[in-house]
Amino acid sequence: MEKLNVVVALTTRENDYQAEQAVAVTEMAARLGATIQIIYADNDAVNQTQQLIKIIQDPAQHPTAILVEPVGTGMPQVAKAAVAAGIGWGIINSDPDYIAELRRGGEVPVFSVSTDQSEVGRIQGKQLSVLVPEGNVLYIEGPFNSTATQQRTKGMHSTKPAAVVLKTLKGDWTERSAHNAAKSWLSLGSSRDLQIRGVICQNDAMAMGARKAVVDLTEKDRERWLSIPFTGCDGVTKTGQDWVRRGLLKATIITAPAAGTALELLAKAVSAGSMPPDHTLIPPKSFPAIAELAKSQKASG
């Protein structure tokens, strides 16, 4: 079999989950004897498109496949250009509707691999039921055009307590973005009247950014804010899980890095001369488990 040569396009270096993606895909490449090139879009959808078009149009590069976690949409035109050039296309943490159409030709692998983002949202809603069954909750989402954002939000709304009212802010998956958004919101007089009872974020980096925004408040306000639960998602061992163990976050959700799984599926398909499954979902899990979270909440309450 020809040695795999794969471009892995990730969103940003400023995110612990993306760092974990890079580690996982690098380790998988070493196991498979594959060559990979990891590039980052700096959270810029236009930049990511330009990076990939340049690679697709350069005959000197011509990778076996591109594995991409899109900053924004599913990049249908870029995907079509890649397949037309004989380059496989694996999309990470997104479920675009063009996959079936591009697979019909069957000449190169086309597939998607994703954490079950809807289940991430459902788990976060269940965590919220345990931690804050009623009242106002600050909810910090990822970028509005991200499939993961949309699915996590929909899942959250399907399981959150009816008596919880979400006050929504936007971030871009980075700690800095949530810090800025929360700091601006906290500066509004109206924010002080809401008696926020929890801060729920769509990833751990943003949860920590929101938590750090509280440091600039007056001592009285700071103590009150730091007494309420902050939660996130991604659950990377050395960051999210560690922050939960240290009490900085109340809970997180472990989402295994999809890039390593995508590379493994690609290698198996190329070796067998077949298509990978059209869509592979990786199940997330609560950390700590919901039952354990409820037990500790009851003990502390």
VOGU-238377 format. One record per residue (C-alpha): residue number from 1; residue in one letter; chain; x, y, z. Coordinates in steps of 0.25 Angstrom, whole numbers, plus 5000, padded with zeros to 4 digits. Layout:
! residues N
MITOR num residuo cadena   px   py   pz
MITOR NUM       A      A    X    Y    Z
...
END
This chain:
! residues 301
MITOR num residuo cadena   px   py   pz
MITOR   1       M      A 5000 5000 5000
MITOR   2       E      A 5005 5014 4997
MITOR   3       K      A 5009 5022 5009
MITOR   4       L      A 4998 5031 5014
MITOR   5       N      A 5001 5046 5013
MITOR   6       V      A 4990 5053 5020
MITOR   7       V      A 4988 5068 5023
MITOR   8       V      A 4981 5070 5036
MITOR   9       A      A 4974 5084 5037
MITOR  10       L      A 4970 5088 5051
MITOR  11       T      A 4964 5101 5056
MITOR  12       T      A 4974 5108 5066
MITOR  13       R      A 4986 5105 5075
MITOR  14       E      A 4979 5113 5086
MITOR  15       N      A 4970 5102 5091
MITOR  16       D      A 4973 5089 5099
MITOR  17       Y      A 4964 5080 5091
MITOR  18       Q      A 4971 5084 5078
MITOR  19       A      A 4984 5082 5085
MITOR  20       E      A 4979 5068 5089
MITOR  21       Q      A 4974 5065 5074
MITOR  22       A      A 4988 5069 5069
MITOR  23       V      A 4995 5059 5079
MITOR  24       A      A 4985 5048 5076
MITOR  25       V      A 4986 5049 5061
MITOR  26       T      A 5001 5050 5062
MITOR  27       E      A 5002 5037 5071
MITOR  28       M      A 4992 5030 5061
MITOR  29       A      A 5001 5034 5049
MITOR  30       A      A 5013 5028 5056
MITOR  31       R      A 5006 5015 5059
MITOR  32       L      A 5001 5014 5044
MITOR  33       G      A 5014 5019 5038
MITOR  34       A      A 5007 5031 5032
MITOR  35       T      A 5012 5044 5028
MITOR  36       I      A 5004 5056 5033
MITOR  37       Q      A 5004 5071 5032
MITOR  38       I      A 4996 5079 5043
MITOR  39       I      A 4992 5093 5040
MITOR  40       Y      A 4984 5103 5048
MITOR  41       A      A 4973 5113 5043
MITOR  42       D      A 4975 5122 5055
MITOR  43       N      A 4959 5122 5056
MITOR  44       D      A 4958 5128 5043
MITOR  45       A      A 4948 5121 5033
MITOR  46       V      A 4953 5129 5021
MITOR  47       N      A 4968 5126 5025
MITOR  48       Q      A 4965 5111 5026
MITOR  49       T      A 4958 5111 5012
MITOR  50       Q      A 4970 5118 5006
MITOR  51       Q      A 4980 5109 5013
MITOR  52       L      A 4972 5096 5007
MITOR  53       I      A 4970 5102 4993
MITOR  54       K      A 4985 5105 4992
MITOR  55       I      A 4988 5090 4996
MITOR  56       I      A 4978 5084 4987
MITOR  57       Q      A 4982 5093 4975
MITOR  58       D      A 4997 5090 4977
MITOR  59       P      A 5001 5077 4969
MITOR  60       A      A 5014 5076 4977
MITOR  61       Q      A 5006 5073 4990
MITOR  62       H      A 4995 5064 4986
MITOR  63       P      A 4992 5058 4999
MITOR  64       T      A 4985 5044 5000
MITOR  65       A      A 4974 5052 5008
MITOR  66       I      A 4970 5064 5016
MITOR  67       L      A 4965 5063 5030
MITOR  68       V      A 4958 5076 5034
MITOR  69       E      A 4951 5081 5046
MITOR  70       P      A 4944 5093 5040
MITOR  71       V      A 4944 5107 5047
MITOR  72       G      A 4930 5110 5041
MITOR  73       T      A 4922 5102 5031
MITOR  74       G      A 4925 5089 5025
MITOR  75       M      A 4932 5095 5014
MITOR  76       P      A 4925 5088 5002
MITOR  77       Q      A 4932 5095 4991
MITOR  78       V      A 4946 5092 4997
MITOR  79       A      A 4941 5077 4999
MITOR  80       K      A 4937 5076 4984
MITOR  81       A      A 4950 5082 4979
MITOR  82       A      A 4958 5072 4988
MITOR  83       V      A 4950 5060 4983
MITOR  84       A      A 4951 5065 4968
MITOR  85       A      A 4966 5066 4970
MITOR  86       G      A 4966 5051 4975
MITOR  87       I      A 4969 5055 4989
MITOR  88       G      A 4961 5048 5000
MITOR  89       W      A 4952 5057 5010
MITOR  90       G      A 4950 5054 5024
MITOR  91       I      A 4942 5064 5032
MITOR  92       I      A 4943 5065 5047
MITOR  93       N      A 4933 5069 5058
MITOR  94       S      A 4923 5073 5047
MITOR  95       D      A 4912 5065 5039
MITOR  96       P      A 4910 5072 5026
MITOR  97       D      A 4899 5068 5017
MITOR  98       Y      A 4908 5067 5004
MITOR  99       I      A 4915 5054 5009
MITOR 100       A      A 4906 5044 5002
MITOR 101       E      A 4907 5052 4989
MITOR 102       L      A 4922 5052 4989
MITOR 103       R      A 4923 5037 4993
MITOR 104       R      A 4915 5033 4980
MITOR 105       G      A 4927 5033 4971
MITOR 106       G      A 4934 5024 4981
MITOR 107       E      A 4948 5028 4976
MITOR 108       V      A 4954 5034 4988
MITOR 109       P      A 4950 5033 5003
MITOR 110       V      A 4939 5043 5008
MITOR 111       F      A 4934 5042 5022
MITOR 112       S      A 4932 5049 5035
MITOR 113       V      A 4936 5046 5049
MITOR 114       S      A 4930 5054 5061
MITOR 115       T      A 4927 5054 5076
MITOR 116       D      A 4912 5052 5078
MITOR 117       Q      A 4910 5067 5079
MITOR 118       S      A 4895 5066 5082
MITOR 119       E      A 4899 5056 5094
MITOR 120       V      A 4909 5066 5099
MITOR 121       G      A 4898 5076 5100
MITOR 122       R      A 4888 5066 5106
MITOR 123       I      A 4899 5062 5117
MITOR 124       Q      A 4901 5077 5120
MITOR 125       G      A 4886 5079 5122
MITOR 126       K      A 4886 5067 5132
MITOR 127       Q      A 4898 5072 5139
MITOR 128       L      A 4891 5086 5140
MITOR 129       S      A 4878 5078 5146
MITOR 130       V      A 4887 5073 5157
MITOR 131       L      A 4895 5086 5160
MITOR 132       V      A 4885 5097 5157
MITOR 133       P      A 4870 5092 5156
MITOR 134       E      A 4865 5106 5155
MITOR 135       G      A 4868 5121 5153
MITOR 136       N      A 4877 5129 5143
MITOR 137       V      A 4889 5122 5137
MITOR 138       L      A 4900 5129 5128
MITOR 139       Y      A 4902 5120 5116
MITOR 140       I      A 4914 5122 5107
MITOR 141       E      A 4913 5116 5093
MITOR 142       G      A 4924 5114 5082
MITOR 143       P      A 4923 5121 5069
MITOR 144       F      A 4909 5123 5063
MITOR 145       N      A 4912 5116 5050
MITOR 146       S      A 4918 5104 5056
MITOR 147       T      A 4911 5090 5055
MITOR 148       A      A 4916 5086 5069
MITOR 149       T      A 4911 5099 5075
MITOR 150       Q      A 4897 5097 5069
MITOR 151       Q      A 4896 5082 5073
MITOR 152       R      A 4901 5085 5087
MITOR 153       T      A 4891 5096 5089
MITOR 154       K      A 4879 5088 5084
MITOR 155       G      A 4883 5076 5093
MITOR 156       M      A 4885 5085 5105
MITOR 157       H      A 4871 5091 5103
MITOR 158       S      A 4865 5077 5102
MITOR 159       T      A 4869 5073 5116
MITOR 160       K      A 4871 5085 5124
MITOR 161       P      A 4861 5088 5135
MITOR 162       A      A 4849 5096 5130
MITOR 163       A      A 4851 5106 5142
MITOR 164       V      A 4865 5109 5137
MITOR 165       V      A 4866 5122 5129
MITOR 166       L      A 4879 5123 5120
MITOR 167       K      A 4886 5136 5118
MITOR 168       T      A 4894 5133 5105
MITOR 169       L      A 4908 5139 5101
MITOR 170       K      A 4917 5136 5090
MITOR 171       G      A 4931 5131 5089
MITOR 172       D      A 4940 5124 5079
MITOR 173       W      A 4945 5112 5087
MITOR 174       T      A 4957 5120 5093
MITOR 175       E      A 4959 5124 5108
MITOR 176       R      A 4961 5139 5103
MITOR 177       S      A 4948 5140 5096
MITOR 178       A      A 4940 5136 5108
MITOR 179       H      A 4948 5144 5117
MITOR 180       N      A 4945 5157 5108
MITOR 181       A      A 4930 5153 5106
MITOR 182       A      A 4928 5151 5121
MITOR 183       K      A 4936 5163 5125
MITOR 184       S      A 4928 5172 5116
MITOR 185       W      A 4915 5166 5121
MITOR 186       L      A 4919 5167 5136
MITOR 187       S      A 4921 5182 5134
MITOR 188       L      A 4906 5184 5130
MITOR 189       G      A 4898 5189 5142
MITOR 190       S      A 4887 5179 5138
MITOR 191       S      A 4896 5167 5139
MITOR 192       R      A 4897 5169 5154
MITOR 193       D      A 4881 5168 5156
MITOR 194       L      A 4880 5154 5150
MITOR 195       Q      A 4886 5146 5162
MITOR 196       I      A 4893 5136 5152
MITOR 197       R      A 4893 5123 5159
MITOR 198       G      A 4903 5115 5149
MITOR 199       V      A 4912 5117 5138
MITOR 200       I      A 4911 5107 5127
MITOR 201       C      A 4921 5107 5115
MITOR 202       Q      A 4922 5099 5103
MITOR 203       N      A 4936 5096 5105
MITOR 204       D      A 4946 5096 5117
MITOR 205       A      A 4955 5107 5111
MITOR 206       M      A 4943 5116 5111
MITOR 207       A      A 4939 5112 5125
MITOR 208       M      A 4952 5116 5130
MITOR 209       G      A 4952 5129 5123
MITOR 210       A      A 4939 5133 5129
MITOR 211       R      A 4944 5129 5143
MITOR 212       K      A 4956 5138 5141
MITOR 213       A      A 4947 5149 5137
MITOR 214       V      A 4941 5149 5151
MITOR 215       V      A 4955 5152 5157
MITOR 216       D      A 4953 5167 5154
MITOR 217       L      A 4940 5168 5162
MITOR 218       T      A 4939 5174 5176
MITOR 219       E      A 4943 5164 5187
MITOR 220       K      A 4928 5162 5191
MITOR 221       D      A 4924 5160 5176
MITOR 222       R      A 4936 5151 5173
MITOR 223       E      A 4933 5142 5185
MITOR 224       R      A 4918 5140 5181
MITOR 225       W      A 4922 5137 5167
MITOR 226       L      A 4933 5127 5170
MITOR 227       S      A 4923 5120 5180
MITOR 228       I      A 4914 5116 5168
MITOR 229       P      A 4917 5104 5159
MITOR 230       F      A 4925 5106 5146
MITOR 231       T      A 4925 5095 5136
MITOR 232       G      A 4931 5092 5122
MITOR 233       C      A 4933 5081 5111
MITOR 234       D      A 4944 5074 5105
MITOR 235       G      A 4950 5068 5118
MITOR 236       V      A 4964 5067 5113
MITOR 237       T      A 4972 5059 5124
MITOR 238       K      A 4982 5070 5127
MITOR 239       T      A 4973 5082 5127
MITOR 240       G      A 4958 5080 5128
MITOR 241       Q      A 4958 5067 5136
MITOR 242       D      A 4969 5073 5145
MITOR 243       W      A 4961 5086 5147
MITOR 244       V      A 4950 5078 5152
MITOR 245       R      A 4959 5070 5162
MITOR 246       R      A 4964 5084 5167
MITOR 247       G      A 4950 5089 5169
MITOR 248       L      A 4952 5100 5158
MITOR 249       L      A 4941 5094 5150
MITOR 250       K      A 4929 5086 5156
MITOR 251       A      A 4928 5077 5144
MITOR 252       T      A 4932 5074 5129
MITOR 253       I      A 4929 5065 5118
MITOR 254       I      A 4940 5056 5112
MITOR 255       T      A 4940 5056 5097
MITOR 256       A      A 4951 5047 5091
MITOR 257       P      A 4959 5054 5080
MITOR 258       A      A 4953 5050 5067
MITOR 259       A      A 4965 5053 5058
MITOR 260       G      A 4972 5040 5062
MITOR 261       T      A 4960 5032 5060
MITOR 262       A      A 4958 5039 5046
MITOR 263       L      A 4972 5035 5042
MITOR 264       E      A 4971 5021 5046
MITOR 265       L      A 4958 5019 5038
MITOR 266       L      A 4964 5026 5026
MITOR 267       A      A 4976 5016 5027
MITOR 268       K      A 4967 5004 5028
MITOR 269       A      A 4959 5008 5016
MITOR 270       V      A 4971 5011 5007
MITOR 271       S      A 4977 4998 5011
MITOR 272       A      A 4964 4990 5008
MITOR 273       G      A 4961 4999 4995
MITOR 274       S      A 4947 5002 5001
MITOR 275       M      A 4940 5014 5007
MITOR 276       P      A 4940 5017 5022
MITOR 277       P      A 4926 5018 5029
MITOR 278       D      A 4919 5030 5024
MITOR 279       H      A 4918 5036 5038
MITOR 280       T      A 4924 5031 5051
MITOR 281       L      A 4920 5036 5065
MITOR 282       I      A 4928 5036 5077
MITOR 283       P      A 4920 5035 5090
MITOR 284       P      A 4924 5046 5101
MITOR 285       K      A 4923 5044 5116
MITOR 286       S      A 4920 5052 5128
MITOR 287       F      A 4932 5055 5137
MITOR 288       P      A 4929 5052 5148
MITOR 289       A      A 4918 5043 5145
MITOR 290       I      A 4904 5049 5147
MITOR 291       A      A 4901 5039 5159
MITOR 292       E      A 4914 5043 5165
MITOR 293       L      A 4911 5058 5163
MITOR 294       A      A 4898 5057 5169
MITOR 295       K      A 4904 5050 5181
MITOR 296       S      A 4914 5060 5183
MITOR 297       Q      A 4904 5071 5181
MITOR 298       K      A 4895 5065 5192
MITOR 299       A      A 4906 5064 5202
MITOR 300       S      A 4911 5078 5200
MITOR 301       G      A 4896 5084 5200
END
